[in-house]
Every structure is written in structure tokens, then in C-alpha cells.
Amino acid sequence: MKEDIVALREQLVIDHIPLLKHIVGRMCFDTPGSMERDDLFGFGMLGLLAAADSWDPSRGLAFSTYAYPKIRGAILDELRRCDFLPRGRREAVREVEGAIERLEQRNGQKPTPEELARELGRPIEDIDATLLAAATAVQTSLEEGPGGDLASMLVDPRCDDPVGSVEWEELKQVLVEAIEELPEQEKTVITLYYAEELLLREIADILGVTESRVSQIHTRAVYRLNRTITALTGGVPELPSEAA
């Protein structure tokens, strides 16, 4: 009997390695310099093993549904333990937060990433890197991460209301319009990521850039989408970027 349980556990893990790879391959994170994306796979494997140990099929929940949050949660837990937001990055995030506040007071609306770059006298790539670091801090709920306006600008703009509700239909139309207004590269990343559900590596291959750069472009696009939604609706839905 014990051997059967062990064999079932091993088979569950083997069968769901593609799920693990899919989760890792779509996580837009700013990882520490000493950490590779393969490390995320290792952290997620711990979650997959824990799921295989604790899953109860009699409850009627599919293993993949049960394992998803455990895999992602294990990765997030490990990232929280890492100092991926050192002093220099925290200062850069605070500078961006301050620039957003100044420009919004000055112009009556939240700034574009390009306006942030001009305000701070930094290349747009530096702003992209800072936004990705801030988004990672938001997703891992780090205390030293951004809060308030910047945090709300970096969550995926999806509706918490049931599909088919009036609120969902209204937000969906706003999103369609906002996506159409994105610069071409950002529109491509958003389309490939959400509509085609490609992995970051696959998108990187199409664009001829690195996975890290795709994460940055994705984060910039999410910021820009939320900026447009804020302008059109007066607010951004406070939602997690993925199920955790």
C-alpha cells in the first residue's frame, strides 16, 4: 500500500512537470543577479512535491488546480527570502514614486514611462528595470516595496467581477481600446502573453530579446494600460496579477 502511494506521488510529479514549466516560464519577475530562471524551477518543484504529498482526490479538486497555487506560492516564498530589492533598487523605486506624484500634480494625470525618464534624466530602459523591480516587490508583498499609486499601476488590469457582469463588459471594452493604443512592441508582448499564452522565452525568441527584457516590456505595458484605464474610468481595479 505504501509503495502504491509513493508511486502515485511520483507519477503526479512527473505528469505535472509541464505545468511547473508553464508557471515558471510566464512569471515576469526581477530576479537577483545570482539567481537564474532555472532556480525558480527548483523552488516551484518544492511546491509541486508538497502538493503531491497533501492532495486528497476525494475532495473532487483536480490535481493541476490544487497544485498551481502551491507551485507559485513556493516560488514567491523563496523570492521573499532573497534580497532582490537591495538599497539601490529601493531608492530607484522611491525616485519613480516621487516623480509620478510630481508629474501627476503638475499635469493632472499619471505620467507615461517616457515622461518619467525625462523627469528623472534616465534612459527608458532604467525606468523599465525599476518598474519591473517594483512589480516584483508588489507580487511578493515586500514591506519595502512600493505602495499606493505605483503599486496599483503595476497589477494586471483584470476585473474581479464575474465574466458577463456589466462591470466586466465595461472594463473589457476599455482594455481593448487601451491595448490598441499601446506602442507596437508592447502591444505584441501583451497579445502574445495573454491571447496566445506564450512563455516569456517564446516571446523573447520572436522579438529577438532576452526573457528579462520581455518582463520589462510587459511591466511597462501593464503600467501604461493602467494609466489609460485610470484616465478613462477614474481608477484601477486592485487585483493580483495571477492566482497565488
Secondary structure, 3 states (H helix, E strand, C coil): CHHHHHHHHHHHHHHCHHHHHHHHHCCCCCCCCCCCHHHHHHHHHHHHHHHHHHCCHHHCCCHHHHHHHHHHHHHHHHHHHCCCCCHHHHHHHHHHHHHHHHHHHHHCCCCCHHHHHHHHCCCHHHHHHHHHHHHHHHHCCCCCCCCHHHHHHCCCCCCCCCCCCHHHHHHHHHHHHHHHCCCHHHHHHHHHHHHCCCCHHHHHHHHCCCHHHHHHHHHHHHHHHHHHHHHHHCCCCCCCCCCC
